[in-house]
Amino acid sequence: MKKTHASSRSGYSERHAKSGIAEKLPRIETWPNQYPGYEITIEIPEYTAICPKTGLPDFGTIRLTYVPDKSCLELKSLKMYIHAYRNLGIFYENAVNKILADFVKACRPVSAIVTGEFTARGGLRSVIQARYPQ
């Protein structure tokens, strides 16, 4: 049986794969950076979303590490942004890459890494990492 990108043997479809990617989420705000050449790490241990295939909740920790340029991330807006994932159907990989893309668009850092460490399910644990610049 030949596999295609449209659907896999387990019933995953293109619709599942794209779930959540284009979702409009709360705006990430910034404030002016005062210093050059330092690194900031923000850990979010209560990330939740919904698996677009099963409808079951996903749990994990998101770690955002970045070197600011002209702007720093405003934490309350980040909190509201991350909480918007709570009822969103999105795969781990898409969530980590969307968080990075939205953060880079808002903050324009020198560099950034978003790491998602997701709670084990069925004996498997996933760690996803996306970087800017690539």
ABEGO torsion letter per residue (X at the ends): XBBBAABBAAGBBAAAAABGAABBBBBBBBBBBABBGBBBBBBBAABBBBBAAAGBBBBBBBBBBBBBBABBBBAAAAAAAAAAAAABBBBAAAAAAAAAAAAAAAAGBABBBBBBBBBBBGGBBBBBBBBOBX
